[in-house]
Amino acid sequence: MPLPHLDDADLLEVGQLRLVETVAPSVPPHHQQARDAVWNAALKANPIGLFDGPVVVCSGLRRDGETVHLSWARTTYRHFALRRVEGAAVLPSIFVTVAVPTERGGLLVGRMSRTTAAPGRLQLPGGSMEPPVEAEQLDTEALARHAARELVEETGVDIPVADLRLWTLSRGEHGNIGVCFRAPAQPEARVRERFRAALDAEVSAGREPELYDIVFPRTAADLAVLDGPRVDYLAPILDLHARESLGAG
């Protein structure tokens, strides 16, 4: 029997994405203390998979026609420990993903490794968004660069940033916002070869890979035969992929 999974996320159509930086609201001292206690306990339980690095969170989201305006703020991963603090205000995370279709009709989906925060979970390649440094801008191109970097680090599949198309936004658990880019179709054999090479390189270097396996579901119905939990956006993404593939055919 597949393990329980989250309810499905909503997908938001997006023609253009505008990003505006804001300041994260202050955290009351008593919530800071409770947050730090939760974080330190989690870090002790998983010292390899957790680190308090910089990350961006969503401070607002609105639509104006085909344009989605996304407000964001700087914080660190410790912020999300507030989800386990009663009464605390928590801003949603912002992450990027890449949908890589194959010539056989499936999408590249990875399984998270045991040392990650969600071992065994099925998800698209990608990761949380980090804030820009110095004079750099956080815009759609920056999101695409980060998505392409996550893709090659996790799977070995190298897609030029210019070939990534802004596809859809997901809004799921905790209000988390996923910015999904779509890549051109790739030969499945090539994807498997690149992933195996990337996996072997990580193991040879003594590092635990973030993904330990890949699968290629074509539709949301294919998830029923795949063991393990999955991210909330995966079924809607596969439904959208199937509809577009049918329309293209």
N, C-alpha and C positions, 0 to 999 in steps of 0.2 A: 504494500500500500504506500502511495506517495505520502511524504510528510505534509503536515498542514502548511499552507502558504497564505500570504496576505491577500486581502480583497484586491480586485483589479483597480488600477489607477485610471484616471481620466486622461485623455489625450486632447491637446489643444492645437488647432491648426494655426500655423504661423507663416506669414509671408516675409515679414521683416522683424528683427529683434533689436530693440533699443535698450541699452543698459545704462543705468545711472547710479553712481555711488552715493550712498547715504551713510550716516553714522549709526552704529548699532546702539540700541538703548542700553542704559546702565543696568547692572544687576545689583539688587540690594545686598548688603553685606551678609545677611543670614542665608540668602540663596547662594551666594558665592561659597560660603562655608560648606553648605550641604552639597553643592556641585563638586567641590574639590574632594570631599570625602567619597562620593560616588566614583569620580574619575580615578582616584588613587587605588580604590579597590579593584576597579576594572583593569587598571594598568598592572597591578600585581598578579591578576589572574591571567593576563595575556600580554606579557612584556614585549613580545616580538611583533604582534599584530597591531598594537596601538602606539600612537605617538601624538604629541600635542603640537602638531605643525599648523601653519597658517591655512585658512580656508575661508571661502565666502559663503554668505547666507543670504536668503531672499528676504528683503524688507518690504516688498510690495510688488503687485502684479496687476496690470490692467491692459485691456485691449482697446485699440483705436482702429477700427476697420480691420485690415490685414496685418497691422503692426501690433506687436505685443511689447509693452513697456515693462521691463524687469528692473526693479530697484534692488541694490545689493549692498552689503556691508561686510567689513573685515572682522574676523574673529579667529579662534583656533578650535581644534577638535574638542577641547575640553567643554566648549559651549553646549555640545549635545548631551552631556551628562545631566543637564537641566531637565531633560525629558523624564528623569526619574526623581525629580524634586517636586513635591506636591505644591501646586500654586504658582510655580515659576513660569515665566514667559519664555518661550523658545522659538527662535526664528528657524524657518525650514532651511534645509541644505540645498545647494545647487550643484548638480553633477552633470557630466557630459557622457554620452555613449555613442557608439558607432554601430549602425546596422550594416553588416557586410553580407549581401546576398551571394549565392553561388549559382553557377550555370544550371545546377540541378533543382533550383527553386527554394532551397533552404536558407536560413539565416544563421550566421555564426553565433553560437551561444556558448559561454564558458561556465565551468564549475569552479567555485572559489575553493582555495586550498584550506587545509585544516588550521593553519596559523592565522588566518584572516579573521576579521570580526564576524563573518558569516560563513563558516565552513560548509561546503557542499552546496551552497546556493547557486542556482542557475541565473545568469544575467548576461547582458550584452557587454562586450569589452568597453571599458571606460573608467571613470573615477571622479571623485569630488574635485571641484574647481578651486584652484588656488588664486589668491589675489595677485594682481600685476605688481611688478617692482618698479620703483623710481618713476620715470616719465611714461612708462608703457600704459596703454589703454586696455580696459576690459571690454571687448566688443565681440561681434560674431566671429571675426577672423581669429582672435585670441582663443575663443572657445574651440574653434576648429583645430587650431594648432595643438591645443592640449588634448583634444580627442584623438588626433592622429598619433601623438606621442604615447598616450595610454594604449592605443591599439597595438603599436609595434612592440612596446615593452611587455605587454601581456600575451600577445599571440605571435609575434614575429612578422605579422603582415604589415607591410609598409605601403601606405596609400598616400599620395601627394595631397597636401592640404587643399590645393585648388580643386581636387576631385571630390571633396566632401561637400554634400549639399545639405543645407539646413532643412530638416524633414518635419519634425514635430516636437512638441513639448509634452512631457508627462507631468501630472500632478497627483501624487500618491500619499502614502502614509506620512503623517506629521506635516502635510502640505509640501513635501519635498518636491523640488522642480528639477526635472531631467531634460536637458537639451540634447536631442538626438539628431545626429547627422547620418546621412545615407551615403554609402560608398558605391562605386560601380561594381557590377557583378564580377566575381573572381572564380577561377576554376577551383572546385572543392579539393582536388588532389594537391594543388599548390598551397592552399590554406593549411591543409593537414601537414604538409612537408615543412612549411615555415613554423608552424606551432611546435612540431616535434623538435626542430632544431633549437628553437628558443627555450623549450623545456629542458632539453639536454644541457644547454649552455648554463642555465640557472643551477641545475643540480651539480654540474661539474665545478661550478664556482662556490659550491657550498651554501647556496641561497635557496630558500623555499619559494617556489614560483607562486604568483598570486592566483593563477588558474592552473589546475592540474589536469583538466580534460576539456574537450570541446565536443559539441553536438550540433546538428543542423536541422532543427524542426522547420517545417514548412508552414504550418498553421497552428493556432492555439490548441486545436484538438490533439496535436502531437504531444503536447505536454503531459497528457494523461498517462502516457507510458514511460515517462521519465521520472525516476526517483529523485527525492530531495526537494527542499524548499525552493522557491523562486521569488524574484523581485516582483513587485506588484504591477509594474508596467509591461512585463514580458508578454502576457496574453494579448492585451490590446495592441501592442506593437506587431505581434504576429498576425492578428486580424487585419491590421492596416496593410501589412506586407502582402497578405493573401489577396485583399481587395485590389491593390494596385497591380499585382501580378496578373490577376484575372482581367483587369481592364486593359493592360498592355497586350494581353494575348488576344 
